Amino acid sequence: MFTYEEAVQYIEDIPKFTTKNKLEHTRQCLDLLGSPDQGKKIIHVAGTNGKGSVCAFISTMLEAGGYKCGLFTSPHLVKINERFQINEVMVSDEGFLEAFCRVKDLADSLVEKGDYHPTYFEFLFLMGMLIFEKEEVDYIVLETGLGGRLDATNSVRDPLVCVITSISLDHVEYLGDTIPKIAGEKAGILKPGVPVVFDGNNPEAAEVIRRRAESLGCPWYEVKEEDQKLEDYTPEGIRFVSDSRVYGKTQLFLPFIARYQMMNAALALEAMGVLKKDHHLEKQVLFQGMKNTRWQGRMETILPGVIVDGAHNEDGIAKFAETAAYFQKDYPITLLFSTVSDKDFRDMIHRLCQGLDFSCVVTTEIWGSRKQSAKELAELFQEEGCQKVYVQPDPEKAFAMAYAQKGDGLLFVAGSLYLAGEIKDYVRRTFHD
C-alpha cells in the first residue's frame, strides 16, 4: 500500500515529456476504469494562453449557480492536488491516494501484459476522472495539457461545448511552427455537432477553427477584443462591457489587473450562454460567479504590492508587459525573473525591456533538469540596458532581495509558473503561517 507521499513521488518519476500514447490507449484506460466520463456534462477547453483562466471563470459561475463543478487543470503551483478541484477546493490527500491506487493497479496490469504505461499527464487525467466520478459532480471542466488533438483529455467522447482561447507560438517542437499548424492541433478537440466558442482575434487561427467547425457541423461562436469595451481599470480589478451573441451587451467586473482577462471572461460568458438551456442560470448569477473568480499565478496579488504572474511564452510575456507598463506610470517596478532552459528566454527578456523601465531586476533559478543560469539571465537584462540587476540562484533568497528593493513600488514575479509556485509557497510559509 502506498502512502500519499510515495504516490506523489511515483507520479513525479514518470517522465513528463515522454512520447504520448495513442488516444485510443487513453480511451481504453477510461473504459477499463468503468468509463467515468460516461454521461457526464463536460466542458473542454484548449488554447495557448488563457485556458486556465477560462476554466476558472466557468467553474465559479457554475458554482455560483449551486452546481458542483469538477475542474481538471495544469500545472500545479505548490501541491499536485491543485490539479483536481471541486468548487475551488482541491482534492484531499485521501481522495488523491484512492484514485492513484486504482490507476496504478491498471498501469501495473497493462505493463504485465507487455503493453504501455500511462504517461505523467495521462495518469493524472485518469485520476481526475475517477475523483470527479466518486464526488458525483454536476459538471466537469477539462483543461487540455498540451495541444488538443492528441491530448489525453481529448479521449472524452461527448463534451457539451468546446472552447479555444488565444493561440500563439509555443511548444513548437510538439505542435508545429506556424499559427495555422498550432490552431489545427487545438481545433482537434472539436467533435461532430458540438458547439465551439473561440478567440477570433488572430485571423489565421480563426480561419482554421471556423473551417474545422464547419466540416464537423459544429455551431461556432467567435469572440473578439473589439466587442469588449473597458470602462474602469484599477489595482482592484477591471470593469468592462462585453457584447455577447447570446447575452447582448453585458457589464462585468473582474477581480484581476490584467486587461487580457476581459477576453478570457468573454469566452467563458459565451460558453455559458451556449449552455443556457442546460444550466438555466440567470445573468446576475453568472456575474457574481465571475466577480468571485480566483486563479493562482495569473497576475495574482500575494502580498500588498507583490504580484505573481506565470507568463512564460511570447504571448504571455507581451500581455504581462502591457499590464506592468500601465502601472509603471504610477509605481516603480521591481522584477523577480526566472525561466527554464527550453524557452526562448532571450526574446522574452528583450520584449520585457522594450516597454518597461525596471527600477531593479533580480534573476534566480528553478531547480531541475531544465534549469537556466541566473547569471546568464542577468547578463541579458544588462545588455538590454537595465542598470540595477542582481543575481541570486536561490529563489527564496532572491524573493527576499527583490522584496527589500521594492520600497513603495510594485514587485512582479514572472517568467515561469514553476517560479510562481515556489514564491507562493515561500510567502505562505513566511508571511502567513
N, C-alpha and C positions, 0 to 999 in steps of 0.2 A: 504493500500500500504506500502511495506517495504522500508526502506532506505538501502543503501549499508551496513552500519554498522550493522543494525538489521539482514540483510540477512546472513552476516558472523557469527554473534553470533548464529543464528538459526542452521547453519551448524555445528558450533563447539560444540553445545549442543547435537548433535546426537552422541550416544556412538560409539567410533571408533572401539571397539573390540566386538561389539555385534555379535550374530550369523548371518552368512551370509544368505541372502535369496537364493533360488534356482536360477540357471542361467536362468531357464525359466521365472522367475519373472522379471529379468532384461531385458530379450528379450521382454517380454510383455510390459514393460515400454517403451522401444525403439519404439515398434510398435504403442503404444498409442500416442507417441510423433510424429508420422509420419515417422518412420523408417529413422532417419537422417543418418544412416550408409549405407543405400542402394545405390549401385552404386559408393561408394567412394573407392579410392585407399588407402588401409590400410596396414601398416607395423606393425606387432605385436611383441613386444619384452618382453621376460621373462628371469629370472635368479636370482641368489643370489646377486652377485656383478657385477657392470659394466653396468647394463642395462640402467641406466640414461645417462651414457656417450655414449653408442652405439646409443641411440636415438638422442642425441645431434649431434653426427657426421653425422648421416643420414640426419637429418633435415637441417644442414648447407650445406651439399653437394647438396641437392635438391634446397635450396635457392640460392646457387652459380650458379646453372643452370637456374635460372629465374623462378622457380616454387614457388607457395605459399604453404607453408607447416605448417599444424597444429600439435602441439606437446602436448600430454597429459602426464603429469609426476607427480611424487610424491616422497617424501613430499615436501612442500614448505619450504623455509628457513626463509623468512621475511614476505611475503604477500601472501595470499591464491591464488590471481590472477596468481601467477607464474606457477600454475599447468596447465594453458591454454595459450600456446604461439603460435603466428603465425609469422613465420620468426624471431624468437628470441625475439619478443615483447609480453609481457604478455597482456592479455585482459584488456580492460578499465573497470573501475568500473561500467559504464553504461551497457556495454555488459555483464558483470558478473551478474548484477542485473536482466537484462531482461531474461537471461537463468534461473536464480534462480526462478523467479516468475513462469515460465512455469512448472518447475519440482515441485515446491511447490504446485501448483494447482493440478497437477497429484497426488502427495502424499496425499493431503487432500481428493481427491475423492476416492482413494483406501482405506484410513482409514475409511471414512464414510461408506463404504460397509463392514467394518469389516475385511478388507484384511490387507496386510503388509504395512510397511513404508520403503522406501529405506534406507539402511544403509548409514553411513557417506561417504564411498568411492563410493558406487553406486550412491548416489545423485550427487557427483562431476563428476563422469563419464558421467552421463546423461546430466549434464550441458555442459560438454566438447563437446559432440557430437552435441548438439544444437548450440553451439558457432561456431564450425567448419562448420556446415551446413550453417549458416547465412553468414559466411565470404567467402563461396564458395571456400574453399581451394582445391588445386590440389591433395595433399597427406595428410594423417593423420598418424602420428607415435604414437602408443599407448604403453605406458609402463605399464606392469601389476603392481598391488599394492602388493599383497601377493600371492605367489604360482603361479598358472596359470590355472589349470583345473577348479577350482571353482571361479576364479577371475571374477569380473564384466566385465572386458574388453573382456573376452572370449565369451561374448554373441554376438560379431560381427560375421557375417556369412562367409564372403569371403575375408580374407586378401590376399594380393599379395604374401607375404613372411612372414615366422615366423623366429625369431632369438632367440636363447637361449644362454645366456652368461655363465660365470663360475658359478659352483654350489658348495656350501659348506653348512655346518650345520648352520642353522639359522631358527628361528621361529619353533623349533622342536615340540612345543606343538600343532601347527596347521598343519605342513606339513610332519611330520614323523621324526624319529630319526636316519635314515641312509641316506647315499648319494643316493642309488638307489630309496628309497621312495621319497625323495625330487625331484630327477630327474624325477620320474614318474609324480609328480604334475606339474612340469614345462613343461614337454612334453605334458601335457594335452591341451596346446594351439594349437597343430598341427591339421590341417584339411585335409581331404582326397585330395590327389593330390597337395597340396600347398607346394612349396619348403621350406626347413628349413636349416638355417645356424646355426652351433652351435660350442661352445668351446669344443674341444675334448681332453683337457689335463687331465681330470680325467677319467681313463678307465672305472670305474663303471658307472659314469654318462653317458659317451659317448655310452656305450653298451645299456643302457635303451633308449636313444634318437634314436639311429640307429634302434633298434628293433621296436619302435613305428612308426618311419618314414616308414619303410619297410612294416609294417602291413597296413598302410594307403595309400601306393603308393605315398609317398612324396619323390621327389628328395632331397637328402641331401648333404650338403657341410660342411665338418669338417675342422675346423681351429685350428692349434696347435702352441705353442710357438716356436717349432723347425723351423718353417717356417718364423720366424721374426728375422732378423739379425740387432742388434744395431750397428749404425755407429758413432753417436756422442750424448753426454749426458751432457747438461749444465743447469744452472739455468734458461735459456731462453726456453729450450724445448728439444725435442728428434728427432733425425734423424735416420731413420731405413729403411731397405728394407723388404717388405712383399712379400712373394711368394704366389700369389693368383691363385686359379684354373681357374678363369675367366680372370684376367688381366695379369697373369705371374708375373715376378719379377718387383716390383714397388717401387721406393724410395718415402718416405713420411716424412713430418715434422709435429710434433705435438707441440702445444704451452703449453705443460704440463711437469711437472718434475717427474711424477710417471711412472716408467717403465711398470707397468701393463697396461697403456693406449695403448701400442703397440697392445696387444691382442684385446682390445675394438675397436681400429681403424681398425684392420684387419677384424674383424667380420662385421663392418659397410661397409667396402670396398667390402667384398664378397657379402653382401646383395645387394649392389648397382650393383654389377656385375650380379647377378641373375636377376635384374630388368632392365638390359641394354636395352633390346628391348622395354621397356616401356618408359624409360626417355630419351634415345638416347643422353646421355651426354658423352662428351669426357673425357678421363682420367684427362687431365690437369684441367678441371673444378672441378672435384671431389677433386683433390689435394688442389686446392685453398680453397674450402669449408672446408676441414679438417684442413687446416692451420689456418683458422679463427675461429675455434670452441671455444666456451667458455662454461664452465659448472660449475655452482655455487657449492661451498662447497666441491669440489673434488680436493685436492692439489691445491687450488686456492690462488694465491698471492693477498692479500687485501691491504697490505702496504709493503714498502720495507723491506724485511726480515721477513715478517709475513705471514704464510701460514696456511690456514684453510682447514681441511680435515674432512669429515663426517664419517670416519671409525668407525664402531660401531658393528662389529661382528668379529668372529675368522679370517676369510679370509681377511677382510678389514684391520684389525689391523696388520696382518702379512705383507701385502703389504705396509701399511703405514711405518712400522718399516724398511722395506727394503729400501724405499726411504730416510727416515731420516738417516739411517746408512751410505748411500752413501755420504751425505753432511756433516755428522759428522766428516769426515776426515779433513775438512777444516774450519768448523764453530762450536763453542759451541752451544748446543741445549737447549733451554728452552721449557718446555711443559706446556700448559694450558689444563687441563683434567676434563671431567665430563662424566657421563653416566646415564642411567636410571636403576631402581632397578631390572627390569626383564631381564637384560643382565648378562652374566657370567663375571662380571667385575673383579673378582679375577684372572681369567685366562687371561683376556685382559691385566691387569697390569703386570702379570708375563711375558707374551710374549713381552711386550714393554721393560721391564727391562732386558730381556735376552741379547738382541743385542745392546742396546743403553745405553750410559753413559750420563744422563742428567746433565747439569750444575745446573739446577733449575727446580722444578716442583711446579705448583700451581694447587690445586684442587678446584673445585667450584660445584654449584648445579643448576639443571634445575627445575624450579617450576612445580608443578602439582602432580597428584596422584602417579606418578612413580618416584618421587624424590629420589635420592640416596644421603646419607650423605657425604658431602665433607670431614668431619673428618675421616670417615671410609676409604674413598679412599686414603687419605693422609697416614694413618697408613699402608695400604697395600704397598704403594710406599716405605715407610721407611723400612718395613720388607724385601723388595727386595733389600735394600742396598742404596737407594737414600739418599744422605746426606742433601741436601738443599730442604726441602719440606714446602710449605706454604698452609694454609687453608684460603679460603675466599669464603663464601657461595654466595655472590652477584656476578653474572657473570661480570658485568661491572667493579666493583672494582677489581675483580680477573684479568681481562684483563689488567687494568692499572698497577697492581702489576707485572704481568708477562712481560709486555712491558718494564717496568723500569729495570727489571732484564736482558733483552735480550742483552743489550750492542751492540757489533758489530757482535753478532751471529745471529742465526735464532730462531724465535718463532713459534712453531707449536701448533695449536689449534685442539684437536682431542677427539674422544670418543663418539660423538653424533652429528647427523645432527641438532638436536634442538639447541645445543650449537653453532654449526657453524652459524645457522641463527641469534641467539641473538648477537653474536660477530660481524657478518657482519653489522647488523643493528646499533649497537653501533658505529662501526668505521665510517659508513656512516654519522651518526649524529654528531660525534665528530670531525672527521678529514676532511670531505668533504663538509658539509653544511655551 
